[in-house]
């Protein structure tokens, strides 16, 4: 049985590993890379920071929850803890969820049309029917897939920012 605080700590460690990989393999070499690649890497780090902030905000509300529990914080938010998964859901005005799955070691953010799934060495972006997978700490791969990653990440960032701003008001 996993407690919510343990699952959140593992999610934070996953996101921290992602940021460390990007900083060590891309941002530390920013002088020799194209500015567009550095900017994209910084945007991925920013998305990770927003998810970290959401998990930290939720930790205060859900820290003591045990397996198979659900807390409805208010009409707009719920926090669910399953056997090896935690899901933070915003129900209004747009359904969005942030989750961590211990079994696969993934952090996911999803809306009806957008999604991002993160492991320390791999990211999957989804928008409508399109899907792209890449290693965020590989500058060559970022360069090859630059335009599509920017296109998909832009809307994901907007949704994450909205969820974070609302969470700061509703969950604290």
N, C-alpha and C positions, 0 to 999 in steps of 0.2 A: 504494500500500500504506500502510495506516495502522497505527501502533503503538498499543498499548493506552493508553499514557500520554497520547498526543495525543487519543484518543477520550474518555478520562476528563476531560481538561482542557476539551474542548468541552462535555461534559455538565455539568460544573461551571459553565461560563459560561452555559449555558442556564438552569440553576437559579438562578444569581445574577441574571440578567436578570429572571426571574419575580419573585423577592423584591424587587428594586428597583422594578419596576412596581407591585407591591402596596403597598409602603411609600410610594411617591410619590403614588399615586392614591387609596389607601384609608386606610392607617394615618396618614398625615400630616393627614387630615381627620377624625380620630377624634372630636374634640370635637363635630362637627356631625352625626355619624352615630349610628344606633342601636347600642347595645352589642352586640347579637346579630350585626350585620354586621361590626363590628370583631373580635369573637371568632372569627367564621368566617374572616376574612382572616388572623388570627393562626394559626389551625389549618392553613390552607393553607401559610403560611410555615413552620410547624413540620414539615409533611410534606416540604416542599422541603429543610429542614435535615437531616432523617433520611436522605433520599436522598443528599444531599451527603456526609454522614458515611460512608455505605456505599461511595460511590465513592472517598472518600479512604482508607478502610481497604483497599480492593481495590488501589489504586494501588501500594502497596508490594509486593504479591504479583504484580501483572500488568504493571507498568510497561514491561518489556522485551519483552513478547510481540509478535510480528509477526502479520500477517494469516494467517488460516487456522490458528490454533493454539488448543489447548485445554489448560488446566492443571486437573488434578483435585487440589485442595488437600488434601482429606481425603474420607472417604466421604460427607460431607454437603455439600460445596461444590465447584463448578467455575466456571472463568472461561473464556469462549470469545471469541475475537476473529475477526471475519469481515472482509470487504473494507471495509465502512464501518460496522461495528456491533460493540459489545461487549455481552456478556450475562453477568451474574453470577447464578448459580443456586444456591439452597439446595435440596437434594434431600430432606432429612429434617428434622424429622418431617412437614413440610408443604412441598410444592413451591411455591417462590416465585422470581420472577426480577425483576431490575432490569436494564434495558438502555438503551443510547443508540444511536440510529440517525442517523448523520451525514447521510444522504441527505434524510431528512425533518426533521432537527433536533429530534427528539422524545426525551424521556426517558420510559420506561414502567416501571411496576411492576405485576406481574400475579401472581395466584394462580389457582386453579381457578375461583373464583367472584367475584373482585374484580379491579379494574383501575383504574389512573390513568395517563393519558397527558398529558404536559406539553410545551407550547411556551411561549416567553415571554409570549405574548398569549392563550393559549387552553388550556383544560383539558377533558379528557373523563374522566368518572367512570363506571365500570361496576360493577354489583353484580347477580349472577344474570342475569336477562334485561333489567334496566333500564339505561338509558344516558342521561347528561345531558352536554351541552356548554355551556360558559360562559366568559366573559371574567373572570378573577379580579380584574382591576383596575378593574372597573366596579361601583361600589356599587349602582347601580339594578338591575343584573342579579343581583347577589348577593342583594339584598332580595327580588326576585321569586321566586328559586329557593332561598331560604334553607333551608326544611325538607328538601327532597330532597337538597340538597348536604350538609347536616349528617348526615342519615341514612346516606348513602353514605360520606362521609369518615370517620365514626367507626370503621367496621370496617377501612377501608384504613389508618388510623392505627395501629390495634392490630397489624395484620399487619406494617407497617413497623417499629414499635417492637420487635416480637419478632425480626424479621430483623436489626435493628441490634444488639440485645443479644447475640444468638447470634454475629453476625459479629465483634463485639469480642472474644469468647472464642475463636472458632475460626480467624479469619483473621489475627490479629496474630502 
